[in-house]
Amino acid sequence: MPQEGQVSQSSFQINPLVPEFDWKPAPIRKLLQASRFLTPEGDLNGGRIALIFFVLALVTSTLSVVSGAGLIQIEFYMGTSIEASKIEDCIEPRCKRIEFGYIYELNAAAFYLLGAPLFAIFGARFLWRARIALEDLADRGQLVSRIDQSAPTIQSLVGTNTLRFIWVVVSTTLLTVVVFVVIFTEFNSKTGHYKHLAFGYLQAPFISSYENLNLKEIEDSGRRIDGLSEIKEGEFSQWSIKNISMIGKINYGSDGDIYFYAFIFFAILIQILFIPFSIWMVLKGIYLFYFVFRAISPRSNFRVQIVLNSSHEDKRFGISLLDRAFNNIAVVVAIGAIGTIMATISNLAKGSRKLCKLRCEDGVNAFAIYGQNLLTYLPVTIGIAMALFILMFHLRAEKMYPRAADQSTWPDLPALWFFGGAALLTIGPGLIAGAQPGLVMTAHASWVSTIDLIQAMVRLLFSS
């Protein structure tokens, strides 16, 4: 029998941090349970979500190679197409080579095959660990109701009906906005990449028509050239395309279109699933910080209170289990930061002008790197939120319990190490690329060499 004001566990089912899955009647919850996206205990099944992301990424990567959009190499020669035809080997400085495509770009296939599944696993573990911590606080009478003395459930406190509605609106809005932004960015008739960029995996059906043209002719055809950091725009007429290598099926106009459109469908699908999921997970982390901070010293009509135990044996005021949730948040930050590193390497290697102050030959703007895409903001956002929570909790706990010298207001060592490492990974890529872009280019060259080595091994295997 719970004490007065203590939270009851009897009807607790869905993780209180995901109240949007607990509507009554519950068609969404039943669907998620039937598909095993929710565990029998009502937690998010990170393994199942990770598997979905991995399978989608694997299908997308395979289709990119089959359609010719995964591994593309183009050689540029200084001189006319006739002069270029007399040159056999691509040797600097009269020849330059670029590699791009869904496989070559680190923030495409590599991240979705590895980073997205890991993000899902540790994100789900964060929600699970947070639930365990809240239940533990409730069992020990440290999580109590302030306005209802009839032993309400944790779900009714942490995941109220109002919050359930808010999270449904937030989730629906996120998905809708991301679908619009991704599709508009790629396929808008006026500025979309598909019709207006020259080089990229979306342009695979058109690239074979570039052979023997100079860059100025390609630009005059209405396609913007953003991927050549080593060739100045005024020199475009001096550089011709001689060799184009596209691994896979490039018979566009017949069956090739089917493979390419299938690739585009899955490439867009994984983006519009992972981007809102990652933002949603970050918002869950921020909400946990907000909830715990407000509950420690509640004001006005806040429904719940976390009572800090100034003599608890864990030396953390009895909330040490929350540190395990924080550890998983820090890992999520680190994974997001690695995604930022991948985006930095890929975009700088492509010579993206968004990374440049004026032109790429004038230098790289480190701050612009963080504006490359929405995902690069996520590790920064959750990292700042976590740092603010740790600091504010420290100040508030010290003010409330100035004599509890044996109780620590800081997370345990693993959480601090995870967070510190994630912070360095988040800040580091931009600073390194700004100061030493050559290192980033070397990293990209190493990745390209690795992919080329794998290609050679596969060819050798099948030829034998």
MIFI-865460 format. One record per residue (C-alpha): chain; x, y, z. Coordinates in steps of 0.001 Angstrom, whole numbers, plus 500000, padded with zeros to 6 digits. Example, Ala and Ser with C-alpha at 12.3 -4.5 7.8 and 13.67 -1.06 7.14 Angstrom:
2
ROLO, A, 512300, 495500, 507800
ROLO, A, 513670, 498940, 507140
This chain:
464
ROLO, A, 500000, 500000, 500000
ROLO, A, 501633, 503261, 498926
ROLO, A, 502129, 505991, 501452
ROLO, A, 500111, 509182, 501277
ROLO, A, 500928, 511020, 498067
ROLO, A, 503263, 508264, 496879
ROLO, A, 502948, 507137, 493290
ROLO, A, 501327, 503772, 492626
ROLO, A, 502926, 501281, 490229
ROLO, A, 499864, 499043, 489834
ROLO, A, 498541, 500320, 486505
ROLO, A, 501847, 501426, 485020
ROLO, A, 502293, 500122, 481460
ROLO, A, 503673, 502462, 478830
ROLO, A, 506952, 504260, 479500
ROLO, A, 505818, 507635, 480891
ROLO, A, 508223, 509456, 478610
ROLO, A, 506292, 508236, 475545
ROLO, A, 502663, 508985, 476502
ROLO, A, 501733, 509509, 472844
ROLO, A, 501685, 505692, 472488
ROLO, A, 499086, 505230, 475252
ROLO, A, 495802, 506507, 473803
ROLO, A, 492605, 504768, 474925
ROLO, A, 491336, 503174, 472773
ROLO, A, 494906, 502383, 471788
ROLO, A, 495160, 501447, 468081
ROLO, A, 498636, 502985, 467823
ROLO, A, 499864, 501118, 470889
ROLO, A, 498379, 497816, 469676
ROLO, A, 499994, 498281, 466272
ROLO, A, 503351, 499039, 467863
ROLO, A, 503058, 496035, 470170
ROLO, A, 502048, 493717, 467334
ROLO, A, 505028, 494890, 465258
ROLO, A, 507260, 494658, 468362
ROLO, A, 508271, 498301, 468244
ROLO, A, 507193, 498294, 471899
ROLO, A, 508493, 495711, 474353
ROLO, A, 506029, 493764, 476553
ROLO, A, 506955, 496155, 479367
ROLO, A, 505904, 499176, 477284
ROLO, A, 509363, 500473, 476366
ROLO, A, 510597, 501461, 472936
ROLO, A, 512270, 498468, 471267
ROLO, A, 515581, 499958, 470186
ROLO, A, 516773, 496726, 468598
ROLO, A, 513741, 496503, 466326
ROLO, A, 514018, 500170, 465289
ROLO, A, 517765, 499780, 464697
ROLO, A, 517087, 496736, 462512
ROLO, A, 514578, 498707, 460431
ROLO, A, 517086, 501519, 459881
ROLO, A, 519838, 499043, 459001
ROLO, A, 517679, 497130, 456511
ROLO, A, 516490, 500349, 454874
ROLO, A, 520074, 501609, 454650
ROLO, A, 521264, 498288, 453213
ROLO, A, 518503, 498250, 450580
ROLO, A, 519197, 501896, 449716
ROLO, A, 522943, 501308, 449430
ROLO, A, 522439, 498249, 447243
ROLO, A, 520037, 500075, 444957
ROLO, A, 522463, 503011, 444717
ROLO, A, 525147, 500718, 443349
ROLO, A, 522762, 498859, 441038
ROLO, A, 521394, 502137, 439650
ROLO, A, 524820, 503737, 439198
ROLO, A, 524288, 506364, 441893
ROLO, A, 526483, 504841, 444577
ROLO, A, 530025, 504977, 443195
ROLO, A, 530777, 507726, 440689
ROLO, A, 534216, 508941, 439569
ROLO, A, 534816, 511792, 437132
ROLO, A, 538152, 512975, 435722
ROLO, A, 538641, 516571, 434591
ROLO, A, 541415, 517543, 432188
ROLO, A, 542735, 521020, 431498
ROLO, A, 542282, 521740, 427810
ROLO, A, 539779, 521006, 425064
ROLO, A, 538069, 517660, 424716
ROLO, A, 540447, 516810, 421845
ROLO, A, 543503, 517594, 423963
ROLO, A, 542038, 515666, 426869
ROLO, A, 541495, 512605, 424689
ROLO, A, 545276, 512383, 424129
ROLO, A, 546025, 512129, 427856
ROLO, A, 546036, 508595, 429208
ROLO, A, 546787, 508937, 432919
ROLO, A, 545193, 511355, 435373
ROLO, A, 548183, 513233, 436837
ROLO, A, 548085, 516523, 438713
ROLO, A, 547996, 519395, 437978
ROLO, A, 546447, 518961, 434509
ROLO, A, 544010, 516334, 435697
ROLO, A, 541736, 516235, 438719
ROLO, A, 539455, 513479, 439911
ROLO, A, 536374, 513646, 442133
ROLO, A, 534504, 510789, 443752
ROLO, A, 530944, 511034, 444969
ROLO, A, 527810, 508958, 445276
ROLO, A, 525736, 507408, 448027
ROLO, A, 528486, 504961, 449035
ROLO, A, 531381, 507398, 448813
ROLO, A, 529690, 510061, 450976
ROLO, A, 530224, 509278, 454652
ROLO, A, 527049, 511009, 455797
ROLO, A, 524934, 508854, 453474
ROLO, A, 525375, 505068, 453377
ROLO, A, 527991, 504788, 456135
ROLO, A, 526053, 506835, 458663
ROLO, A, 522695, 505220, 457990
ROLO, A, 524195, 501720, 458119
ROLO, A, 526053, 502291, 461388
ROLO, A, 525167, 505596, 463042
ROLO, A, 521382, 505463, 462710
ROLO, A, 521016, 501954, 464241
ROLO, A, 523331, 502876, 467141
ROLO, A, 521390, 506100, 467679
ROLO, A, 518157, 504082, 467885
ROLO, A, 519613, 501540, 470319
ROLO, A, 521084, 504058, 472759
ROLO, A, 518110, 506413, 472397
ROLO, A, 515755, 503603, 473395
ROLO, A, 518094, 502635, 476246
ROLO, A, 517960, 506215, 477480
ROLO, A, 514142, 506102, 477638
ROLO, A, 514260, 502703, 479364
ROLO, A, 516875, 503811, 481900
ROLO, A, 514900, 506971, 482630
ROLO, A, 511788, 504886, 483277
ROLO, A, 513682, 502550, 485630
ROLO, A, 514989, 505571, 487535
ROLO, A, 511511, 507095, 487902
ROLO, A, 510048, 503789, 489076
ROLO, A, 512858, 503405, 491600
ROLO, A, 512203, 506892, 492954
ROLO, A, 508496, 506072, 493230
ROLO, A, 509142, 502777, 495014
ROLO, A, 511270, 504534, 497623
ROLO, A, 508810, 507383, 498113
ROLO, A, 511048, 510027, 496516
ROLO, A, 508669, 510624, 493583
ROLO, A, 505428, 511909, 495081
ROLO, A, 502287, 513681, 493987
ROLO, A, 501762, 517244, 495215
ROLO, A, 498071, 517633, 494361
ROLO, A, 496542, 514146, 494418
ROLO, A, 496660, 512075, 497605
ROLO, A, 494987, 509000, 496069
ROLO, A, 498225, 507396, 494875
ROLO, A, 498088, 508293, 491149
ROLO, A, 500176, 506347, 488663
ROLO, A, 503509, 507520, 487331
ROLO, A, 501897, 507650, 483887
ROLO, A, 499299, 510157, 485077
ROLO, A, 502037, 512391, 486462
ROLO, A, 504874, 512212, 483956
ROLO, A, 502663, 511513, 480927
ROLO, A, 499452, 513457, 481485
ROLO, A, 496651, 513705, 478937
ROLO, A, 497771, 517218, 478071
ROLO, A, 501339, 516054, 477498
ROLO, A, 500055, 513122, 475466
ROLO, A, 498244, 515493, 473143
ROLO, A, 501274, 517811, 472922
ROLO, A, 503603, 514940, 472023
ROLO, A, 501201, 513678, 469343
ROLO, A, 501098, 517169, 467823
ROLO, A, 504894, 517513, 468052
ROLO, A, 505520, 514103, 466471
ROLO, A, 503031, 514691, 463652
ROLO, A, 504408, 518169, 462993
ROLO, A, 507991, 516901, 462912
ROLO, A, 507176, 514209, 460377
ROLO, A, 505169, 516587, 458187
ROLO, A, 507787, 519334, 458196
ROLO, A, 510669, 516953, 457494
ROLO, A, 508809, 515327, 454585
ROLO, A, 508165, 518745, 453074
ROLO, A, 511692, 520093, 453640
ROLO, A, 513486, 517011, 452298
ROLO, A, 511326, 516661, 449189
ROLO, A, 511245, 520421, 448524
ROLO, A, 515024, 520708, 448874
ROLO, A, 515710, 517890, 446458
ROLO, A, 512913, 518222, 443904
ROLO, A, 511706, 521824, 443894
ROLO, A, 511416, 522835, 440223
ROLO, A, 513137, 526203, 440735
ROLO, A, 516019, 525415, 443086
ROLO, A, 515858, 521665, 443769
ROLO, A, 519093, 519687, 443624
ROLO, A, 517710, 517069, 441234
ROLO, A, 517297, 519478, 438332
ROLO, A, 519777, 522221, 439168
ROLO, A, 522970, 520633, 440544
ROLO, A, 525621, 519109, 438304
ROLO, A, 527289, 516549, 440545
ROLO, A, 525674, 514315, 443145
ROLO, A, 524034, 510921, 443431
ROLO, A, 520665, 512488, 442543
ROLO, A, 522126, 513528, 439197
ROLO, A, 523244, 509994, 438237
ROLO, A, 520868, 509724, 435222
ROLO, A, 522359, 512884, 433683
ROLO, A, 526067, 512491, 434404
ROLO, A, 526862, 510207, 431463
ROLO, A, 525796, 513035, 429113
ROLO, A, 528591, 515285, 430483
ROLO, A, 531419, 513384, 428774
ROLO, A, 533551, 515554, 426459
ROLO, A, 531852, 518746, 427707
ROLO, A, 533723, 521453, 429538
ROLO, A, 532477, 522727, 432870
ROLO, A, 531285, 526019, 431413
ROLO, A, 529016, 524159, 428994
ROLO, A, 527560, 522133, 431843
ROLO, A, 526947, 525296, 433863
ROLO, A, 525346, 527025, 430869
ROLO, A, 522913, 524118, 430579
ROLO, A, 521377, 525236, 433879
ROLO, A, 523222, 522982, 436316
ROLO, A, 525087, 524600, 439215
ROLO, A, 528606, 523334, 439904
ROLO, A, 529188, 523249, 443650
ROLO, A, 531514, 520302, 443973
ROLO, A, 534873, 521530, 442655
ROLO, A, 536859, 523326, 445327
ROLO, A, 540132, 523121, 443370
ROLO, A, 538881, 524667, 440125
ROLO, A, 538003, 528344, 440114
ROLO, A, 534750, 529358, 438514
ROLO, A, 536538, 531573, 435976
ROLO, A, 538475, 528549, 434728
ROLO, A, 535478, 526342, 433978
ROLO, A, 535866, 526712, 430221
ROLO, A, 539435, 525367, 430454
ROLO, A, 538475, 522029, 432027
ROLO, A, 536850, 519181, 430096
ROLO, A, 535397, 515895, 431279
ROLO, A, 537029, 512845, 429804
ROLO, A, 536421, 509770, 431936
ROLO, A, 533222, 508978, 433800
ROLO, A, 533051, 505817, 435870
ROLO, A, 529708, 504747, 437309
ROLO, A, 529623, 501339, 438955
ROLO, A, 526303, 499663, 438343
ROLO, A, 523475, 499869, 435850
ROLO, A, 523458, 503159, 433932
ROLO, A, 521097, 502281, 431105
ROLO, A, 518799, 505165, 431973
ROLO, A, 515711, 505596, 429857
ROLO, A, 514649, 501941, 430160
ROLO, A, 515086, 499546, 433077
ROLO, A, 517716, 501816, 434619
ROLO, A, 515022, 504296, 435576
ROLO, A, 513261, 501683, 437701
ROLO, A, 516350, 500975, 439809
ROLO, A, 517172, 504662, 440159
ROLO, A, 513663, 505685, 441203
ROLO, A, 513575, 502805, 443679
ROLO, A, 516876, 504056, 445090
ROLO, A, 515538, 507609, 445362
ROLO, A, 512401, 506372, 447129
ROLO, A, 514379, 504506, 449802
ROLO, A, 516979, 507269, 450145
ROLO, A, 514224, 509800, 450834
ROLO, A, 512308, 507347, 453036
ROLO, A, 515197, 506712, 455419
ROLO, A, 515780, 510447, 455746
ROLO, A, 512167, 511293, 456527
ROLO, A, 512084, 508498, 459116
ROLO, A, 515418, 509057, 460842
ROLO, A, 515481, 512871, 460968
ROLO, A, 512173, 513285, 462871
ROLO, A, 513043, 510262, 465050
ROLO, A, 516362, 511809, 466062
ROLO, A, 514782, 515207, 466752
ROLO, A, 512021, 513489, 468735
ROLO, A, 514624, 511648, 470822
ROLO, A, 516481, 514890, 471531
ROLO, A, 513232, 516524, 472656
ROLO, A, 512620, 513572, 474992
ROLO, A, 516011, 514147, 476556
ROLO, A, 515337, 517843, 477008
ROLO, A, 511950, 517050, 478547
ROLO, A, 513554, 514677, 481068
ROLO, A, 515981, 517410, 482101
ROLO, A, 513093, 519869, 482447
ROLO, A, 510919, 517447, 484412
ROLO, A, 513607, 516425, 486901
ROLO, A, 514783, 520000, 487441
ROLO, A, 511240, 521289, 488023
ROLO, A, 510360, 518356, 490282
ROLO, A, 513374, 518822, 492554
ROLO, A, 512076, 522170, 493780
ROLO, A, 508531, 522447, 492365
ROLO, A, 506708, 525730, 492237
ROLO, A, 503113, 526851, 491616
ROLO, A, 500975, 523989, 490306
ROLO, A, 503663, 521535, 489207
ROLO, A, 502067, 518121, 489772
ROLO, A, 504983, 516082, 491086
ROLO, A, 507965, 516381, 493375
ROLO, A, 511261, 514527, 493604
ROLO, A, 512356, 514473, 497218
ROLO, A, 516141, 514521, 497497
ROLO, A, 517442, 512206, 500191
ROLO, A, 520341, 514013, 501844
ROLO, A, 521488, 510863, 503660
ROLO, A, 521129, 508276, 500885
ROLO, A, 523817, 505638, 500602
ROLO, A, 524386, 506258, 496877
ROLO, A, 525882, 509678, 497757
ROLO, A, 523764, 511195, 494974
ROLO, A, 520652, 512185, 496946
ROLO, A, 519053, 508891, 495909
ROLO, A, 518872, 509696, 492183
ROLO, A, 521957, 507811, 491009
ROLO, A, 519926, 505664, 488595
ROLO, A, 519282, 508790, 486534
ROLO, A, 523010, 508872, 485805
ROLO, A, 522587, 505736, 483701
ROLO, A, 520009, 507547, 481609
ROLO, A, 522425, 510466, 481312
ROLO, A, 525155, 508074, 480137
ROLO, A, 522953, 506969, 477255
ROLO, A, 522094, 510560, 476389
ROLO, A, 525812, 511323, 476250
ROLO, A, 526334, 508367, 473885
ROLO, A, 523520, 509702, 471678
ROLO, A, 525305, 513080, 471654
ROLO, A, 528531, 511359, 470651
ROLO, A, 526823, 509464, 467804
ROLO, A, 525277, 512703, 466563
ROLO, A, 528676, 514359, 466785
ROLO, A, 530237, 511560, 464726
ROLO, A, 527497, 512220, 462173
ROLO, A, 528650, 515849, 462154
ROLO, A, 532209, 514682, 461485
ROLO, A, 530995, 512538, 458594
ROLO, A, 529013, 515450, 457134
ROLO, A, 532029, 517741, 457518
ROLO, A, 534348, 515337, 455682
ROLO, A, 531857, 514696, 452871
ROLO, A, 530835, 518315, 452337
ROLO, A, 534358, 519702, 452443
ROLO, A, 535577, 516992, 450079
ROLO, A, 532798, 517915, 447646
ROLO, A, 533805, 521577, 447944
ROLO, A, 530368, 522607, 449135
ROLO, A, 530204, 526387, 448980
ROLO, A, 528153, 526440, 452148
ROLO, A, 531424, 525652, 453892
ROLO, A, 533260, 528550, 452316
ROLO, A, 533551, 532207, 453189
ROLO, A, 533390, 533349, 449560
ROLO, A, 534995, 530668, 447457
ROLO, A, 536579, 527501, 448754
ROLO, A, 539992, 528640, 447628
ROLO, A, 539615, 531601, 450014
ROLO, A, 539339, 529330, 453056
ROLO, A, 536797, 527411, 455078
ROLO, A, 534389, 528975, 457550
ROLO, A, 534321, 526642, 460539
ROLO, A, 531032, 528037, 461856
ROLO, A, 529257, 527414, 458568
ROLO, A, 529985, 523711, 458891
ROLO, A, 527378, 523438, 461647
ROLO, A, 524726, 524832, 459321
ROLO, A, 525115, 522147, 456674
ROLO, A, 521997, 520307, 457692
ROLO, A, 519535, 520003, 460519
ROLO, A, 521097, 516906, 462047
ROLO, A, 524330, 518712, 462902
ROLO, A, 522434, 520833, 465419
ROLO, A, 521138, 517876, 467395
ROLO, A, 524280, 516932, 469339
ROLO, A, 524885, 520600, 470100
ROLO, A, 521297, 521098, 471309
ROLO, A, 521104, 518098, 473617
ROLO, A, 524666, 518691, 474813
ROLO, A, 523868, 522257, 475861
ROLO, A, 520652, 521105, 477549
ROLO, A, 522544, 518423, 479490
ROLO, A, 525259, 520867, 480569
ROLO, A, 522685, 523405, 481757
ROLO, A, 520787, 520732, 483675
ROLO, A, 523918, 519468, 485451
ROLO, A, 524911, 523014, 486413
ROLO, A, 521448, 524130, 487540
ROLO, A, 520864, 520930, 489506
ROLO, A, 524195, 521433, 491258
ROLO, A, 523295, 525001, 492242
ROLO, A, 519763, 524121, 493362
ROLO, A, 520761, 521041, 495382
ROLO, A, 523544, 522936, 497138
ROLO, A, 521112, 525705, 498018
ROLO, A, 518515, 523253, 499356
ROLO, A, 520970, 521059, 501272
ROLO, A, 524040, 523165, 502131
ROLO, A, 525099, 520755, 504896
ROLO, A, 524873, 517524, 502885
ROLO, A, 528611, 517442, 502296
ROLO, A, 528715, 513684, 501700
ROLO, A, 526189, 513870, 498823
ROLO, A, 527430, 514706, 495323
ROLO, A, 525485, 516986, 492993
ROLO, A, 527479, 515888, 489948
ROLO, A, 526782, 512797, 487796
ROLO, A, 528997, 509755, 488198
ROLO, A, 532311, 509560, 486388
ROLO, A, 531133, 507631, 483277
ROLO, A, 528445, 510239, 482588
ROLO, A, 530970, 513053, 482815
ROLO, A, 533465, 511223, 480615
ROLO, A, 530790, 510406, 478029
ROLO, A, 529558, 513972, 478057
ROLO, A, 533039, 515475, 477841
ROLO, A, 533985, 513232, 474942
ROLO, A, 530728, 513980, 473151
ROLO, A, 531289, 517715, 473606
ROLO, A, 534742, 517459, 472047
ROLO, A, 533365, 515435, 469140
ROLO, A, 530676, 518045, 468607
ROLO, A, 532968, 521072, 468591
ROLO, A, 536068, 519465, 467123
ROLO, A, 535124, 518862, 463465
ROLO, A, 534393, 522495, 462668
ROLO, A, 537540, 523750, 464364
ROLO, A, 539753, 521152, 462689
ROLO, A, 538224, 521737, 459251
ROLO, A, 538599, 525489, 459706
ROLO, A, 542229, 525296, 460798
ROLO, A, 543455, 522238, 458892
ROLO, A, 541169, 521397, 455945
ROLO, A, 543960, 519212, 454583
ROLO, A, 543385, 516735, 457401
ROLO, A, 539731, 516462, 456467
ROLO, A, 540631, 515890, 452827
ROLO, A, 543082, 513178, 453892
ROLO, A, 540324, 511482, 455896
ROLO, A, 538054, 511563, 452856
ROLO, A, 540803, 510170, 450621
ROLO, A, 541320, 507327, 453102
ROLO, A, 537612, 506497, 453023
ROLO, A, 537570, 506552, 449214
ROLO, A, 540630, 504273, 449130
ROLO, A, 538872, 501875, 451508
ROLO, A, 535794, 501752, 449276
ROLO, A, 537966, 501241, 446185
ROLO, A, 539807, 498393, 447932
ROLO, A, 536498, 496730, 448809
ROLO, A, 535391, 497106, 445182
ROLO, A, 538589, 495453, 443964
ROLO, A, 538211, 492565, 446407
ROLO, A, 534582, 492000, 445368
ROLO, A, 535532, 492002, 441690
ROLO, A, 538374, 489566, 442353
ROLO, A, 536054, 487298, 444300
ROLO, A, 533406, 487166, 441592
ROLO, A, 535925, 486885, 438753
ROLO, A, 537435, 483809, 440340
